[in-house]
Amino acid sequence: MSRPLRALMAATACLAATAALTGCVSTSMPASAAGKGGLPPSITEDKELKVGLSPDFPPMEYRDEKTNRVVGVDVELARALGAKLGLKVTFQEQKFDQLMNSVTTSRVDMVMSGISDTVDRQETVDFVDYFDTVGRFYTLPSRADDFRNNDDVCGRKLAVSKTTDYYRQALDYNKRYCT
């Protein structure tokens, strides 16, 4: 797949992204069961932090074309967290729609993959909102002049991932700017 196509696909996935990017962890461990430093015993005993991610969301997490290594903001943040805690960090790549299940079934200790913090998801996992984003619409450079104002996108076709909350966000955008 060509770099422009991957970039366009990633940009499409970001479409209307106004929610916070987050990390999430399972809610199944009671506070009294925490080990050293408040971490679950499985992490402190293994001295390893297993991080689930879907490396198709640049610049957050993606594969470097030259090295084929997983890189990005979330990857560097997870490595820094591991270094601070004295833990080895291992990344487990998965499809985005499997990430929440992986953390709830303890296949990974946490997920860092641009997952929006929603009320429905809070019923299953805890979130750490580590920064906010402002939604953006992306298009090809050749079409940039078509989209200069908020309402220029009204009535246009767009694509969003079915495994995210971007569809709801697009509907909210439509209600705010297009009706």
C-alpha positions as CSV (number, residue, x, y, z in Angstrom):
1,M,0.0,0.0,0.0
2,S,1.4,3.4,-1.0
3,R,2.3,6.0,1.7
4,P,-0.3,8.5,0.4
5,L,-3.0,5.9,0.5
6,R,-2.0,4.8,4.0
7,A,-1.9,8.5,5.1
8,L,-5.4,9.1,3.5
9,M,-6.7,6.0,5.3
10,A,-5.3,7.1,8.6
11,A,-6.7,10.6,8.0
12,T,-10.1,9.1,7.3
13,A,-10.0,7.2,10.5
14,C,-9.3,10.6,12.3
15,L,-12.3,12.2,10.6
16,A,-14.4,14.2,13.1
17,A,-12.2,13.0,16.0
18,T,-13.1,15.3,18.8
19,A,-12.8,12.9,21.7
20,A,-9.9,12.5,24.0
21,L,-7.2,10.0,23.1
22,T,-6.8,7.7,26.0
23,G,-5.2,4.6,27.5
24,C,-7.4,2.1,29.2
25,V,-7.0,-0.6,31.8
26,S,-9.2,-3.3,33.2
27,T,-11.5,-2.4,36.1
28,S,-11.5,-6.0,37.5
29,M,-8.7,-5.6,40.1
30,P,-9.8,-4.2,43.5
31,A,-7.5,-1.6,45.0
32,S,-6.6,-3.9,47.9
33,A,-5.1,-6.4,45.5
34,A,-2.6,-3.9,44.1
35,G,1.1,-4.9,44.4
36,K,4.2,-2.7,44.6
37,G,3.6,0.9,43.4
38,G,-0.2,0.2,43.1
39,L,0.4,-2.1,40.1
40,P,-1.3,-5.4,39.6
41,P,0.7,-8.3,40.9
42,S,0.9,-9.9,37.4
43,I,2.8,-6.8,36.3
44,T,5.1,-6.5,39.3
45,E,5.9,-10.3,39.3
46,D,6.7,-10.5,35.6
47,K,8.3,-7.0,35.5
48,E,6.6,-6.6,32.2
49,L,3.9,-4.2,30.9
50,K,2.0,-5.7,28.0
51,V,0.5,-3.0,25.9
52,G,-2.1,-3.6,23.2
53,L,-2.2,-1.4,20.2
54,S,-3.4,-1.2,16.6
55,P,-0.5,0.3,14.6
56,D,-2.6,2.0,11.9
57,F,-3.2,5.4,13.5
58,P,-0.3,7.8,12.7
59,P,1.1,9.7,14.3
60,M,-0.1,7.8,17.4
61,E,1.0,4.3,16.5
62,Y,2.1,3.0,13.1
63,R,4.8,1.0,11.3
64,D,7.9,2.8,10.2
65,E,8.3,2.1,6.5
66,K,12.1,1.8,6.7
67,T,12.5,-0.3,9.8
68,N,9.1,-2.0,10.0
69,R,9.1,-1.2,13.7
70,V,6.1,0.1,15.6
71,V,6.6,3.8,16.3
72,G,4.5,6.8,17.3
73,V,3.4,9.0,20.2
74,D,1.7,6.2,22.2
75,V,4.7,3.9,21.6
76,E,7.1,6.4,23.0
77,L,4.8,7.2,25.9
78,A,4.4,3.6,26.8
79,R,8.2,3.1,26.7
80,A,8.7,6.1,28.9
81,L,6.1,4.8,31.4
82,G,7.9,1.4,31.4
83,A,11.2,3.0,32.0
84,K,9.8,5.1,34.9
85,L,8.3,2.0,36.5
86,G,11.3,-0.2,35.8
87,L,9.3,-2.5,33.6
88,K,10.0,-4.1,30.2
89,V,7.3,-3.0,27.7
90,T,6.1,-5.4,25.1
91,F,3.6,-4.4,22.4
92,Q,0.9,-6.8,21.2
93,E,-0.5,-5.7,17.9
94,Q,-4.2,-6.4,17.3
95,K,-7.1,-5.2,15.2
96,F,-8.6,-2.1,16.8
97,D,-11.9,-3.8,17.5
98,Q,-10.2,-6.5,19.6
99,L,-8.3,-4.1,21.9
100,M,-11.0,-3.6,24.5
101,N,-11.6,-7.3,24.8
102,S,-7.9,-7.9,25.2
103,V,-7.7,-5.7,28.2
104,T,-10.8,-7.0,29.8
105,T,-9.6,-10.6,29.4
106,S,-6.0,-9.7,30.7
107,R,-4.3,-10.6,27.4
108,V,-2.8,-7.2,27.7
109,D,-2.3,-5.0,30.8
110,M,-3.4,-1.8,29.0
111,V,-4.2,-0.4,25.7
112,M,-2.7,2.7,24.1
113,S,-4.3,3.1,20.7
114,G,-6.3,6.3,20.5
115,I,-9.4,4.9,22.0
116,S,-12.1,7.5,22.8
117,D,-13.3,7.6,26.4
118,T,-17.0,7.0,26.2
119,V,-19.7,6.3,28.8
120,D,-20.4,2.9,27.4
121,R,-16.7,1.9,27.4
122,Q,-16.3,3.2,31.0
123,E,-18.6,0.3,32.1
124,T,-15.9,-2.1,31.1
125,V,-12.5,-0.4,31.6
126,D,-10.9,2.6,33.3
127,F,-9.5,5.4,31.2
128,V,-6.6,7.7,31.6
129,D,-7.2,10.7,29.4
130,Y,-3.7,11.9,28.7
131,F,-4.5,14.6,26.1
132,D,-7.4,16.0,24.1
133,T,-7.6,16.5,20.4
134,V,-9.7,18.8,18.2
135,G,-11.5,17.2,15.3
136,R,-10.3,17.6,11.8
137,F,-11.6,16.7,8.4
138,Y,-9.0,15.6,5.9
139,T,-8.9,15.6,2.1
140,L,-6.5,15.5,-0.7
141,P,-4.4,18.6,-1.3
142,S,-6.0,19.0,-4.7
143,R,-9.4,19.4,-3.0
144,A,-8.2,21.7,-0.2
145,D,-10.0,24.8,-1.7
146,D,-13.3,23.0,-1.5
147,F,-13.2,23.0,2.3
148,R,-12.5,26.4,3.8
149,N,-15.3,26.9,6.3
150,N,-17.1,24.6,8.8
151,D,-20.2,24.3,6.6
152,D,-18.2,23.4,3.4
153,V,-18.3,19.8,4.4
154,C,-22.2,19.8,4.7
155,G,-23.8,17.4,2.2
156,R,-20.5,15.7,1.4
157,K,-19.8,12.0,1.6
158,L,-17.4,11.0,4.3
159,A,-16.0,7.8,5.8
160,V,-15.5,6.8,9.4
161,S,-14.5,3.6,11.1
162,K,-17.3,1.5,12.3
163,T,-15.3,0.5,15.4
164,T,-15.0,4.0,16.7
165,D,-17.3,6.7,18.0
166,Y,-16.6,8.9,15.0
167,Y,-20.0,8.3,13.4
168,R,-21.7,9.8,16.4
169,Q,-19.3,12.7,16.3
170,A,-20.0,13.3,12.6
171,L,-23.7,13.4,13.4
172,D,-23.1,15.9,16.1
173,Y,-21.0,18.0,13.7
174,N,-23.8,17.8,11.1
175,K,-26.3,19.0,13.7
176,R,-24.1,21.9,14.8
177,Y,-23.0,23.2,11.4
178,C,-25.3,21.8,8.7
179,T,-28.9,22.1,9.9
